[in-house]
Amino acid sequence: MGEKPFVCEMCGKTFSVSSSLVQHRHTHTGERPFTRDICNKAFARSGHLVNHHWIHTGDKPFICSICNKGFAESGPLVKHCRIHTGDRPYKCDTCGKGCGDSSSLVGHKKSYTGEKPFSCHICCKAFSWSGHLIMHLCTHSSDKTLVCEICSKRLAESCLLVKHLRFHSNEKAFPCDVCGVFLRWQTTCYSQMYSHR
């Protein structure tokens, strides 16, 4: 494995190039400097902006050979295929538990420490996951232009509307990396994976 001399002073994550560290720091601050001109959606990392492009085109050229689910990129397909194969290549150096992806391993390690390195710059609430901080930041927005067609609740971001709609349905979109059971909420999925320790 290559050398990673650039270290995030907030969470200790290491990077092989300084530009990756610079973009990573945005996950701690909530800053989103990369904006899509079509929809004005903003992202913390330039790569996330590139990935977002596929939402507008709808192209999903990478197809799972087992369940035919489509993906815009090959990386998420590889991660998805581990659900079918049970492959867990990321191992905890403390307990030996295997995880299907590196972010699940990072989350597993945080369960030992209770670490919450992602803080809201508005209200100082802290989170273990950058995605939870990003969703939380939407709660501070006064621009709530999206409306739930079922209950008329107003939301600021499409990701929050999707999450809210799960209250009205039985959709279970998050698979446990350990046992493969599908759960409604990503946080419940993390708890499920933790229960297999």
TAZIJO-V552567 format. One record per backbone hydrogen bond with DSSP energy under -1.0 kcal/mol. CO is the residue of the C=O (numbers start at 1). NH is the residue of the N-H. Records with the same first field share a line. If there is no record, write none. Layout:
CO: NH, NH
//
This chain:
6: 15
8: 12
13: 8
15: 6
17: 21
18: 22
19: 23
20: 24
21: 25
24: 27
25: 28, 29
26: 30
34: 43
36: 40
41: 36
43: 34
45: 49
46: 50
47: 51
48: 52
49: 53
51: 54
52: 55
53: 57
54: 58
62: 71
64: 68
69: 64
71: 62
74: 78
75: 79
76: 80
77: 81
80: 83
81: 85
82: 86
90: 99
92: 96
97: 92
99: 90
101: 105
102: 106
103: 107
104: 108
105: 109
106: 110
109: 112
110: 114
118: 127
120: 124
125: 120
127: 118
129: 133
130: 134
131: 135
132: 136
133: 137
136: 139
137: 140
138: 141
142: 144
143: 145
146: 155
148: 152
153: 148
155: 146
157: 161
158: 162
159: 163
160: 164
161: 165
164: 167
174: 183
176: 180
181: 176
183: 174
185: 189
186: 190
187: 191
188: 192
189: 193
190: 194
191: 195
193: 196
194: 197
//
